[in-house]
Amino acid sequence: MSDTDPVDDPTPTEALREAAADGVDFDGLRVTRDDDGFHVAVPEASHTGLSPAAVDDAVERHRDHVDNWLFWHQHAPQAGAEWAFLRWVERADDLSVPERYDRLRDDGLSREWGQLAVTVRVSGDGRRRYGLRHIDDADDSVENLTTYTDPYEARRLRKTDDDGDYRPLSTAPTLAHGWAFVDLAPEAVVRAVEGFYPATVANWHREREGSLDVTHWHETVSRQTGIYGIVQTWDRGEGHDHVNWVAEACCADSQCLKRREWGYDDGTPLDVDGGAGVFPCREPCSMVIATARTWTRLESEQSRTYEFDLTPSEKEQIETIIDAVADGRVDEIRDGDTSDGANRYRARYLRAKLFDDEGNLCGVPTDGAATDS
């Protein structure tokens, strides 16, 4: 039932009386009916042999328990994944009803989902209302953020980063700042979360239920055709090392907020960490396959021996530059911090010293380099 049309909703007392015939046992609230009358119990108290009129008084005494039961069975989405996600947001499995309602009425309860802060509060009629914003903006005043109430706006917001550049991977840790979704109904907040991170709620739920279907690397690349068929050459033996390198490059927390659950095949896990994300990655994504295609072509080159004369500091500086680019921290290095090997002035000095007019390191030309097409 939608939580946007309360006109025909029964009162809490009416709903509880009707449900008592089959029995209620939910989050500490227990209600039954027999020949002696109604029986209402919560962890703190018990009332037996109540008349229909007396049920009103019991409901008022334990209104939080009743409202909680009514919300989850009448107003919350009943689909398994959505129900479980919203219960997780407010820590329903960890906190008692009184503990939750104290916090729901105060600052609300929040959870992090990737770079999203999902917050739930209880309204005056006992229903939940949800907010959504970037975790870095969690403490900002809503007046300083652009507000939205349409959950489908999340699909648009996920497409670009703070600089307006296109984000090819929706789960990359580059979500733009400065927005907030306010006063969302239960169904709407799930739609917004899935708008930012498609299929993550469903896969998270499947994993919790033990039904997550994982497609491993070997099966995924076996299906590739056309220009991507080349990745099939990365198979057992040395190919297993290649897949480790791909996962280390693409599937770390600094690059993707999913937690990798796929390996080389069903019996061969990878040797590199899969990340700590709350939602799982069930198969190599299109970004992984596309980058693996490029690396497959590059790895087809034959090794050659090059000799360069470098000081120890120059060798370390080249290593620092590669690390800085790989970790995406180049923009964080201050121009005045020449102690950092990836400082642009130090890098420019190294280029001026070691590159010849053709751009060759130490004047040594490159032979046999592959070209991508």
N, C-alpha and C positions, 0 to 999 in steps of 0.2 A: 504493500500500500504506500502511496506517495505521502511525503510529509509536507506537501504544499497545499493539501486540501483537507483541512480538519473538520469540515462542516458536519459530516456524517459519522465522525469518530465517536464511539461510546465513551462515557465518562470512565475514569479509572475504576470506580466501584462497579459499574455495569460490566466492564470488561473482565474484572476479577471474578465476579459472581458467575459469569458465563463460563470462564475457563476452569472454575473450581470443579465442575462436573468431571472433567478429565484429569484434574490435578495439575498444580503448578509446582515446579521445583527448579528454581533458577536464581543463581547468584545469592543464595542464602534465603530467598523467599520461598516458603512452602504453604500452599493453600489447597485444601481438600473440602469435600462436602459429603456428608453421610446422613443417616437418620437423625443424628443428634444436632445437626446444623453445620455451619461453616467452621473450619479450623484454619487459623492464620498464624504462621510462625516465622520469625526472623531470628538470627543468631542471638539477639539480645532479649527476646521476649516470645511468649507463646499465648495464643487466645483460642479457647476451644468452645464448641457448642454455641456459636454465635448465630443470632437471628439475622435475616437479610438486612434489617435496619442497622444492627450492630456492626455489620461489616464496614459501614461508612466510617465509624469511629476508628476501627482498626486501620483502615486505609489512611486516614489522616495522621494517625500516630506513626505510621511507617511509610510515609508518602514517598521517600526517596527510593525505597525498595520497590514500591509499586510502580512509580514512574520509570524506574530503570527497567523493570520487566516489560512494561508497556512499550517503551521506546524500542527495545530490541526485538519485540515480537510484532509490533504494528507499524513502526515508522522507519526503522533501519532497513536497508536493502537485505533481502533474504538469500541472495546468491552467496554461495559458500565463500568465495574469495573476498568479496566486498565486506561481508559480515566479519570474517576473520581479521581483515585489515583494520577495520574501524575498532574492533575490540582490542587489537594490538595497540592502536594509537593511544587509547586511554588506559592501557595496562589493566584490562579487566581480569586477566588471569592472575595478577599479582596483588591488586589492591581490593579491599572490601568495598562494598557499596558506600558506607559512610565515608571512608577515606577518599574514594573517588569523588563523591559529591562535594566534599569540602574543597577539593582542589578545582573541580569543574566550575564551582561558583566563584572561586577567587581568581587566580591567574590562568586557569585552564590547565590542561595536560598536553604535553607536546612530545613528538617523536621526530627524529631525523630520518629522512628517506632520500638517500643520495645527498644532494645539496638542497633539499627541501626541508623546511620546518613545518610540520603539520600540527596544528593546535586545535583542540576541541574545548568548548565551554558549554554549559547548560543554560538554556533560556528559561524564562519565567514559567513556561508551560511544561517544563521537564524535558523538552527535546534538546538535541545537540545541534550546535552551529559550529562550523569549522572555518579556520583560516589557514592560509598557505602563503609562504614567502620564502625567499632565499635564506639559508641558515645564517649568512653573514649579516642579514638585515633583521634578524629576529628581535633585537632590542630597540630597533628604530621606531620612532613614532609613525603611525600610519599616515599622518599628514605629510610626511616627507617621502612617501612612496606613491607610485601610480597604482590606483586600486581598480580591481576587476571583480565582477560578479558572474560573468559568463565563463564556465569552466573550459569551453573550447578555445578561449584565448591562449591557453597554455601551449597549444600546438604551434601557435605563431611565435610565442616568446622563446620557445626552445630552439628556434632555428638559427639565432645569431648570438654572438657573445657580446661582452661589454663594448668592444670596438666596432660592432656591427658586422663582423666577419661571420661567414656561414659556418655552422657547426655540423660537420658530416656525421658525427657520432653523438646521438642524443644523450648518452650516458657518460660523456667526457666531463671532467670536473671544471667546465668552463661556462656554466650557466650564468646568464646575465643577471645583474642586480637591479634593485630599484623598483620592484613591483610587489603587490600584495593582493591576494584573493580574499575577500571578506564575506562573512555571513553566508557561507555555503551550506546547503542541505547535505545530508549524508551521501546520496547518490552523486551529487555534483562534485564533492571533494575527491571522490574516487576517480571521476572522469578527468578532473584537472591533474591529479597525480599521474594517471595513465597518459594524459596529454603530454606531460613533460617526459615521462619514462615509459614508453609503450610496453605493454605485456609484463611489466615487472610485478604488479600485484598478483596477476594470475600465476606466474611462474613461482613466485615466493610461496603462494598458497599450495601449489602442487608439490613443492619441495617439503613443506610442512606435513602434507598428507602422505608423503612417501610415493608420489606418483609423477615426479618430474622426469620427463623423457629427455635424456641427454644424448646428443649426437656428437660423437667424437671426431677428431681431426681426420682420421683415415677414411671414415665414412663420408665426411663432408667433401674432401678433395676428390674422392672417387666419383662424385656426381658432377664435377666441374667439366665444362665443355668449352669449345671455342678458345678465345684468348686466355681463359683461365685454366684450361686443361693442363698447362705447363706445370702447375703446382703438384700434379700427380707424381712428378719425378722425385718429390721429397717423400721417400718411403722409409722403410726400416733402416737400421744401422745408422749411417751418417744422417739420414733424414730425420731420425728422432732428435738428434742434436739441433737440427735446423728448426724443428717445431718448438723446442725449448727456447731458442733464441727469439722466435716470433712471439711466443707468449710473454717472455721477459720484456720485450720491447713494447707490446701493445696492451697487455692485460694486467699491468700493475695498477695499484690504486691511484697513482699520479696521472694515469692515462684514461682509465675507465673505472666507473664506480660499481660495476657488477663484480660479483665473486665468481671466478671461473671454476666451473665444475667439469668441463670436458678435458680429456687427456688425449694421448695419441690414439688409443683405442680402448675398448672396454676393460682390457686387462693390463694396460700400460699407462699409468699416470705420468704426468710430466714432472720434471725435477725442480721446477721453479714455483714460487709461491703464487697462489691463485687470487690473492687479494682478500680484503676483509669486508666487502660490501654486504649490506643486509639482504639484497636480492641477488639471485643466482644468474649466471650466464650458462645457458644450456647447450650452446653450440658455437663454433667459430663464426663470427659475424662477417658481414660483407667487407667491412674495413680490414679485418685480418686477412681475408682471402685476397683482397686487392693489393695490400702491401706485400703479402707473401709472393704474389706474382712477380712484383718488381724484384724482390730479393732472390727469387729463384733464377731469374735471368742473370743477376749480378753474380750469384754463386756458381754459375756455369763457366765463369772465367777460370783459366789456368793460373795458378800462383806463380809469381815472379819475385825475384830477389832484387830489392832496391837498396842502395847504400846512401845514407844521409849523414852528414856531419852536424851533430847537434850537441850543444852543451847540456848538462843534466837539467838545468832550469828550463831550457827550451823544450826538452822532451816532456817534462812535467807540465809545461804550459799548454802544449798540444793536447795532452790528456785532460787538462782542466777545461779547455775549450770544448772538447767533445762532450764531457760530462755536463757542462752548462747548457749546451744546445739540446742534449738528450733529455735533460730534466726541465727544460723550459724556463730557465732562470736568467736568461740573457738580459731581459728587460729589467731585472732587479738589480743589476750590477751598476753601481754609480760610476759616472765618468771620472770622478775624482779618486776612486778606489783602485789605484794602480797596483795594490798588493794582490788583487785578484787576477789570476792568469788569464781569465776570459774578459777582462776589461778591454774595451774596444781600442783604446790607445795602445795598450800593450800588444793586442792582436795586430794592429796596423803596423807597429814597429817590427814585429816578427815577420810580417809579410814583406815589408820594405827590405829587411835584411836578408831573407832567405829565398824569396821568389825572384826568378829572372824575368826578363821582359815578356816572355810567353806565358808567365804564370806557373812555371814548373817549380816545385819545391826543391831548393838547393840546386836548381839547374838540371835536375834529372827528369827527362821526358817520360811520359806514360805510354807503354805499348800495350796493345791488345785489349783495351777497355771495351766492355759491352755497351751497346746503345739500346735504350728501351724504346719500344714502339707500341 
